[in-house]
Amino acid sequence: MDGTDVVTLAIDGSRPLSAASVAAVAQACDRVQRGPGARLVLRVAGAPGPGWTDGLTVGLVSKWERGLRLLERLPALTLAVADGDCGGTALDVLLAADYRIATTTARLVVPVTGGGASGTWPGMALYRLARQGAGIATVRRALLFGEPVDAFRARSVHLVDEVSDDVTGALAAAAERLGTLSGALPEAPPTALSGAELAIRRQLMFDAGTTTFEEALGVHLAACDRVLRRTADSTTAAGGTA
């Protein structure tokens, strides 16, 4: 990768969700926000085993989801690399990333619970899979029956962006191709977005599925006005003419 500050966070989905998991995400997001032009690389792997919900509380799940929401709204580019089975916290984080790379051994796994309420875990990963996945049958089987989604199938239904075992090369290529969009590269082209601008467009994308045209129009117009004002300001500062 280029000389941009890269913050790396490893998430092990085989480990139970804990306060430490929540804190790790919050700390990584804070480091990125304090570093202009920084990006976040998420290394996710592992899936929960039997008894993984023992001791788990709704309060902790709520705190985890707030952390993921912070990640989804981060004013910076986020890239994720999935390796092997990815479930639980690993799947959650993967689905919150902007750009997702999977190795050929990666599988997206919705964790299953036992006991009196056995079935797939009804957490927000179900929501994200249903909203993001283009393959209805694949997503339905994963959500209802816990059927793993292998890397190539995940790519075909747009849950991951590319499949590669050359993780270092894939990350470098993605950083070069996408880094300018977060304003990370020193010589960014005219189309480059700052981290804040990337966050605005990400949020507009998220909201598109739940807002009417009339509700969305004002927000999009405000975003357009912001761009026009900033463009005019930069032109004026450079001594150009409108």
C-alpha positions in Angstrom: 0.0 0.0 0.0 0.9 3.7 -0.3 2.2 5.7 2.6 -1.2 6.5 4.0 -1.8 5.6 7.6 -3.4 2.1 7.6 -5.2 1.0 10.8 -5.7 -2.8 10.9 -8.3 -4.6 13.1 -8.4 -8.4 13.3 -11.8 -9.9 14.3 -12.0 -13.6 15.3 -15.5 -14.8 14.9 -14.9 -18.0 16.9 -14.5 -15.9 20.0 -17.6 -15.0 22.0 -18.9 -11.4 21.7 -17.5 -9.4 24.6 -17.0 -5.9 25.9 -13.5 -6.2 24.6 -14.9 -6.8 21.1 -16.9 -3.6 21.3 -14.0 -1.6 22.6 -11.7 -2.9 19.8 -14.0 -1.6 17.1 -14.5 1.7 18.8 -10.7 2.2 19.3 -10.0 1.3 15.7 -12.6 3.8 14.4 -11.2 6.5 16.8 -7.7 5.9 15.4 -8.9 6.3 11.8 -10.9 9.5 12.6 -7.8 11.0 14.3 -5.6 10.3 11.2 -6.4 12.4 8.2 -6.5 10.2 5.1 -6.3 7.0 7.1 -8.1 3.9 6.0 -9.2 0.8 8.0 -8.3 -2.8 7.0 -10.4 -5.5 8.7 -9.1 -9.0 8.9 -12.0 -11.3 9.6 -12.0 -15.1 10.2 -13.6 -17.7 12.4 -17.2 -18.7 13.3 -18.9 -19.4 16.6 -18.9 -22.9 18.0 -21.5 -24.7 20.2 -22.6 -22.7 23.2 -21.4 -19.4 21.9 -24.4 -17.5 23.2 -23.8 -18.7 26.8 -23.7 -15.5 29.0 -24.6 -13.3 26.1 -27.0 -10.4 26.9 -29.2 -8.2 24.7 -27.4 -5.2 26.2 -24.1 -6.3 24.9 -25.5 -7.1 21.5 -26.9 -3.6 21.4 -23.5 -2.1 22.2 -21.9 -4.2 19.5 -24.5 -3.0 17.0 -23.8 0.6 17.9 -20.1 -0.1 17.3 -20.9 -1.6 13.9 -23.0 1.5 13.0 -20.0 3.7 13.9 -17.9 1.5 11.5 -20.5 1.9 8.8 -20.5 5.6 9.1 -16.8 6.1 9.4 -15.5 9.0 7.3 -12.8 6.8 5.7 -12.5 3.9 3.3 -12.9 0.5 5.0 -11.5 -2.7 3.3 -12.1 -6.2 4.7 -10.4 -9.5 4.0 -12.3 -12.7 4.9 -10.5 -16.0 5.3 -12.0 -19.4 6.1 -15.4 -19.6 7.8 -16.6 -16.2 8.8 -19.6 -16.0 11.2 -20.7 -14.1 14.3 -18.6 -11.0 14.8 -16.5 -11.7 11.8 -19.5 -11.8 9.5 -20.9 -8.7 11.1 -17.8 -6.7 10.5 -17.4 -8.0 6.9 -20.9 -6.8 6.0 -20.1 -3.4 7.4 -17.1 -2.8 5.2 -17.0 -0.7 2.0 -14.9 -3.2 0.0 -14.6 -6.9 0.6 -12.0 -9.4 -0.4 -12.4 -13.1 0.2 -9.9 -15.9 -0.1 -10.9 -19.0 -1.9 -11.5 -20.8 1.4 -13.8 -18.1 2.8 -17.4 -19.0 3.7 -20.0 -16.7 5.1 -21.7 -18.5 7.9 -24.8 -17.4 9.8 -24.3 -18.8 13.3 -26.8 -21.2 14.7 -28.1 -21.3 18.3 -29.3 -24.4 20.2 -31.6 -25.1 23.2 -35.2 -24.1 23.2 -34.9 -21.5 20.5 -32.6 -23.3 18.0 -32.1 -21.8 14.6 -30.0 -19.2 12.9 -29.0 -16.2 15.1 -31.6 -13.4 14.4 -29.1 -10.6 14.7 -28.5 -7.7 12.3 -26.3 -9.8 10.0 -29.6 -11.2 8.7 -30.8 -7.6 8.0 -27.5 -6.8 6.2 -27.5 -10.0 4.2 -31.1 -9.5 3.1 -30.5 -5.9 2.0 -27.1 -6.4 0.4 -27.4 -9.8 -1.3 -28.5 -10.0 -4.9 -29.2 -13.8 -4.8 -32.6 -14.3 -3.1 -32.3 -18.1 -3.0 -28.7 -18.0 -1.6 -29.6 -15.5 1.0 -32.8 -17.3 2.0 -31.0 -20.6 2.6 -28.3 -18.8 4.6 -30.8 -16.9 6.7 -33.3 -19.7 7.3 -31.2 -22.8 7.4 -27.6 -21.6 8.1 -26.3 -22.8 4.8 -22.7 -21.4 4.3 -22.1 -19.2 1.3 -18.7 -20.0 -0.3 -16.5 -17.2 -1.6 -17.4 -17.5 -5.3 -21.1 -17.7 -4.6 -20.7 -14.7 -2.3 -19.1 -12.8 -5.1 -21.8 -13.7 -7.6 -24.5 -12.4 -5.3 -22.4 -9.2 -4.5 -21.7 -9.9 -0.8 -18.0 -9.7 -1.5 -16.3 -7.7 -4.2 -13.4 -10.0 -5.2 -11.9 -13.5 -4.5 -8.2 -13.8 -4.3 -5.6 -15.8 -2.4 -3.0 -13.1 -3.0 -4.3 -11.0 -0.1 -1.4 -8.6 -0.1 -1.7 -7.9 -3.8 -5.4 -7.6 -3.7 -5.3 -5.1 -0.8 -2.6 -3.1 -2.6 -4.6 -3.0 -5.9 -7.8 -2.1 -4.0 -6.0 0.7 -2.1 -4.6 2.1 -5.3 -7.9 1.9 -7.1 -10.2 3.0 -4.3 -7.8 5.0 -2.1 -8.2 8.2 -4.1 -12.0 8.1 -3.4 -11.3 8.6 0.2 -8.8 11.4 -0.5 -6.0 9.1 0.8 -3.5 9.4 -2.0 -1.3 12.4 -2.2 -2.0 13.1 -5.9 -5.7 12.4 -6.2 -7.5 13.0 -9.4 -10.3 15.6 -9.7 -12.9 12.9 -8.9 -11.4 12.1 -5.5 -13.6 12.2 -2.5 -12.5 13.1 1.0 -13.4 10.7 3.8 -16.3 13.0 4.8 -17.7 13.0 1.3 -17.4 9.2 1.1 -19.4 8.9 4.3 -22.1 11.2 2.9 -22.5 9.1 -0.2 -22.5 5.9 1.8 -25.3 7.2 3.9 -27.3 8.3 0.9 -27.0 4.8 -0.4 -28.1 3.2 2.9 -31.1 5.5 3.0 -32.2 4.9 -0.6 -33.9 1.6 0.3 -36.1 3.0 3.1 -37.0 6.6 2.0 -39.4 7.9 -0.6 -38.4 10.0 -3.5 -39.9 13.1 -1.9 -38.0 12.5 1.4 -34.8 11.7 -0.4 -34.9 14.7 -2.7 -34.1 17.4 -0.1 -31.2 15.4 1.3 -29.7 14.8 -2.1 -30.2 18.4 -3.1 -28.4 19.5 0.1 -25.5 17.2 -0.8 -25.4 18.6 -4.3 -25.4 22.1 -2.9 -22.5 21.2 -0.6 -20.5 19.9 -3.6 -21.2 23.0 -5.7 -20.2 25.4 -2.8 -17.0 23.5 -2.1 -16.1 23.4 -5.8 -16.7 27.2 -6.1 -14.7 27.9 -3.0 -11.7 25.8 -4.3 -11.9 27.5 -7.7 -11.9 30.9 -6.0 -9.0 30.0 -3.8 -7.0 28.9 -6.8 -7.6 32.2 -8.6 -9.8 30.7 -11.3 -13.1 31.9 -12.7 -16.6 30.2 -12.5 
